[in-house]
């Protein structure tokens, strides 16, 4: 189920995704999400920024959601500082 919060004038929507692979004692998760302005139609091109982490395994849904929110806040803070969603090319 999608979860959301707000940060610096943006909405952050995140979803924990069960990881596919060998069985483990604890369920592992990845995440997907998007960032948009309040009241934006996030399904229209250019109205949202999508992000995900399908490489790392997080030990539980809560850990995946925490990582997704931290990633989104970092992206928003970088956007507010630079005016661009692109990562630094340094």
C-alpha atoms as an extended CHARMM CRD file, in Angstrom:
* protein
*
        90  EXT
         1         1  UNK       CA              0.0000000000        0.0000000000        0.0000000000  PROA      1               0.0000000000
         2         2  UNK       CA              1.2920000000        3.4670000000       -0.8740000000  PROA      2               0.0000000000
         3         3  UNK       CA              2.3850000000        5.6800000000        2.0170000000  PROA      3               0.0000000000
         4         4  UNK       CA              3.0440000000        9.4070000000        1.8440000000  PROA      4               0.0000000000
         5         5  UNK       CA              4.3260000000       12.4670000000        3.6570000000  PROA      5               0.0000000000
         6         6  UNK       CA              5.2620000000       16.0600000000        2.8250000000  PROA      6               0.0000000000
         7         7  UNK       CA              8.6370000000       17.7800000000        2.7270000000  PROA      7               0.0000000000
         8         8  UNK       CA              9.5350000000       21.3510000000        1.7410000000  PROA      8               0.0000000000
         9         9  UNK       CA              6.4040000000       21.9120000000       -0.3580000000  PROA      9               0.0000000000
        10        10  UNK       CA              6.4220000000       18.5090000000       -2.0600000000  PROA      10              0.0000000000
        11        11  UNK       CA              4.4910000000       15.3000000000       -1.5470000000  PROA      11              0.0000000000
        12        12  UNK       CA              6.4960000000       12.0970000000       -1.2440000000  PROA      12              0.0000000000
        13        13  UNK       CA              4.7410000000        8.8330000000       -2.1150000000  PROA      13              0.0000000000
        14        14  UNK       CA              6.5260000000        5.5370000000       -1.4290000000  PROA      14              0.0000000000
        15        15  UNK       CA              5.7770000000        1.8280000000       -1.7510000000  PROA      15              0.0000000000
        16        16  UNK       CA              7.6900000000       -1.0730000000       -0.1800000000  PROA      16              0.0000000000
        17        17  UNK       CA              8.0870000000       -3.9360000000       -2.6590000000  PROA      17              0.0000000000
        18        18  UNK       CA              8.7450000000       -7.5240000000       -1.5410000000  PROA      18              0.0000000000
        19        19  UNK       CA             12.1200000000       -8.6890000000       -2.8420000000  PROA      19              0.0000000000
        20        20  UNK       CA             12.1740000000      -11.6900000000       -5.1350000000  PROA      20              0.0000000000
        21        21  UNK       CA             14.8500000000      -14.2820000000       -4.5040000000  PROA      21              0.0000000000
        22        22  UNK       CA             15.9180000000      -17.0890000000       -2.2220000000  PROA      22              0.0000000000
        23        23  UNK       CA             13.9600000000      -17.4720000000        0.9870000000  PROA      23              0.0000000000
        24        24  UNK       CA             15.3420000000      -15.6780000000        4.0000000000  PROA      24              0.0000000000
        25        25  UNK       CA             14.4190000000      -15.8030000000        7.6830000000  PROA      25              0.0000000000
        26        26  UNK       CA             13.1360000000      -12.2270000000        7.4770000000  PROA      26              0.0000000000
        27        27  UNK       CA             11.1610000000      -10.8910000000        4.4960000000  PROA      27              0.0000000000
        28        28  UNK       CA             13.2850000000       -8.5180000000        2.4050000000  PROA      28              0.0000000000
        29        29  UNK       CA             12.0050000000       -5.4260000000        0.5850000000  PROA      29              0.0000000000
        30        30  UNK       CA             12.9540000000       -2.8390000000       -2.0320000000  PROA      30              0.0000000000
        31        31  UNK       CA             11.1690000000        0.4660000000       -2.6460000000  PROA      31              0.0000000000
        32        32  UNK       CA              9.6850000000        2.6390000000       -5.3360000000  PROA      32              0.0000000000
        33        33  UNK       CA              8.3180000000        6.1470000000       -5.0840000000  PROA      33              0.0000000000
        34        34  UNK       CA              7.6620000000        9.5040000000       -6.6230000000  PROA      34              0.0000000000
        35        35  UNK       CA              7.8320000000       13.1830000000       -5.6850000000  PROA      35              0.0000000000
        36        36  UNK       CA              5.3410000000       15.7990000000       -6.8540000000  PROA      36              0.0000000000
        37        37  UNK       CA              4.0050000000       19.2230000000       -5.9560000000  PROA      37              0.0000000000
        38        38  UNK       CA              0.7870000000       19.4510000000       -3.9720000000  PROA      38              0.0000000000
        39        39  UNK       CA             -2.3060000000       18.8810000000       -6.1260000000  PROA      39              0.0000000000
        40        40  UNK       CA             -0.2120000000       17.8770000000       -9.1750000000  PROA      40              0.0000000000
        41        41  UNK       CA             -1.4750000000       15.1000000000      -11.4140000000  PROA      41              0.0000000000
        42        42  UNK       CA              1.5290000000       12.8290000000      -10.9250000000  PROA      42              0.0000000000
        43        43  UNK       CA              0.4810000000       10.6260000000      -13.8480000000  PROA      43              0.0000000000
        44        44  UNK       CA              1.1230000000       13.3900000000      -16.3750000000  PROA      44              0.0000000000
        45        45  UNK       CA              4.5840000000       13.6420000000      -17.8790000000  PROA      45              0.0000000000
        46        46  UNK       CA              6.7640000000       16.2230000000      -16.1680000000  PROA      46              0.0000000000
        47        47  UNK       CA              4.5470000000       16.5190000000      -13.0740000000  PROA      47              0.0000000000
        48        48  UNK       CA              6.4780000000       14.0500000000      -10.8990000000  PROA      48              0.0000000000
        49        49  UNK       CA              9.9190000000       12.6020000000      -10.3310000000  PROA      49              0.0000000000
        50        50  UNK       CA             10.0910000000        8.8440000000       -9.8960000000  PROA      50              0.0000000000
        51        51  UNK       CA             12.7910000000        6.9630000000       -7.9980000000  PROA      51              0.0000000000
        52        52  UNK       CA             13.4280000000        3.4360000000       -6.7620000000  PROA      52              0.0000000000
        53        53  UNK       CA             16.0070000000        1.1240000000       -5.2410000000  PROA      53              0.0000000000
        54        54  UNK       CA             15.7330000000       -2.4170000000       -6.5220000000  PROA      54              0.0000000000
        55        55  UNK       CA             19.3560000000       -3.3380000000       -5.7700000000  PROA      55              0.0000000000
        56        56  UNK       CA             19.5580000000       -3.2000000000       -1.9880000000  PROA      56              0.0000000000
        57        57  UNK       CA             17.5560000000       -5.4710000000        0.2630000000  PROA      57              0.0000000000
        58        58  UNK       CA             15.9440000000       -3.9200000000        3.3260000000  PROA      58              0.0000000000
        59        59  UNK       CA             15.0710000000       -6.1000000000        6.3320000000  PROA      59              0.0000000000
        60        60  UNK       CA             11.3700000000       -5.3980000000        6.5230000000  PROA      60              0.0000000000
        61        61  UNK       CA              8.7940000000       -3.0620000000        5.0810000000  PROA      61              0.0000000000
        62        62  UNK       CA              9.5050000000       -0.3110000000        7.6330000000  PROA      62              0.0000000000
        63        63  UNK       CA             13.2160000000       -0.2170000000        6.7950000000  PROA      63              0.0000000000
        64        64  UNK       CA             12.4240000000        0.0540000000        3.0770000000  PROA      64              0.0000000000
        65        65  UNK       CA              9.9720000000        2.9100000000        3.6780000000  PROA      65              0.0000000000
        66        66  UNK       CA             12.4890000000        4.7370000000        5.9130000000  PROA      66              0.0000000000
        67        67  UNK       CA             15.1440000000        4.4310000000        3.1970000000  PROA      67              0.0000000000
        68        68  UNK       CA             12.6940000000        5.6430000000        0.5350000000  PROA      68              0.0000000000
        69        69  UNK       CA             11.7390000000        8.7240000000        2.5620000000  PROA      69              0.0000000000
        70        70  UNK       CA             15.4100000000        9.5280000000        3.2480000000  PROA      70              0.0000000000
        71        71  UNK       CA             16.1890000000        9.2050000000       -0.4880000000  PROA      71              0.0000000000
        72        72  UNK       CA             13.2510000000       11.4570000000       -1.4370000000  PROA      72              0.0000000000
        73        73  UNK       CA             14.1250000000       14.1320000000        1.1390000000  PROA      73              0.0000000000
        74        74  UNK       CA             17.7040000000       14.1660000000       -0.1320000000  PROA      74              0.0000000000
        75        75  UNK       CA             16.4660000000       14.6120000000       -3.7160000000  PROA      75              0.0000000000
        76        76  UNK       CA             14.1290000000       17.4550000000       -2.6990000000  PROA      76              0.0000000000
        77        77  UNK       CA             16.8520000000       19.2110000000       -0.7100000000  PROA      77              0.0000000000
        78        78  UNK       CA             19.2450000000       18.9090000000       -3.6950000000  PROA      78              0.0000000000
        79        79  UNK       CA             16.5240000000       20.2960000000       -5.9990000000  PROA      79              0.0000000000
        80        80  UNK       CA             15.9080000000       23.2540000000       -3.6680000000  PROA      80              0.0000000000
        81        81  UNK       CA             19.6640000000       23.9590000000       -3.5550000000  PROA      81              0.0000000000
        82        82  UNK       CA             20.4290000000       23.5520000000       -7.2780000000  PROA      82              0.0000000000
        83        83  UNK       CA             17.1070000000       23.9510000000       -9.1150000000  PROA      83              0.0000000000
        84        84  UNK       CA             17.6580000000       20.6080000000      -10.8700000000  PROA      84              0.0000000000
        85        85  UNK       CA             16.5490000000       17.0410000000      -10.2370000000  PROA      85              0.0000000000
        86        86  UNK       CA             19.7570000000       15.7200000000      -11.8410000000  PROA      86              0.0000000000
        87        87  UNK       CA             22.4570000000       14.3500000000       -9.5960000000  PROA      87              0.0000000000
        88        88  UNK       CA             25.7580000000       16.1840000000       -9.5140000000  PROA      88              0.0000000000
        89        89  UNK       CA             28.1610000000       15.2620000000      -12.3010000000  PROA      89              0.0000000000
        90        90  UNK       CA             31.2640000000       15.8510000000      -10.1350000000  PROA      90              0.0000000000
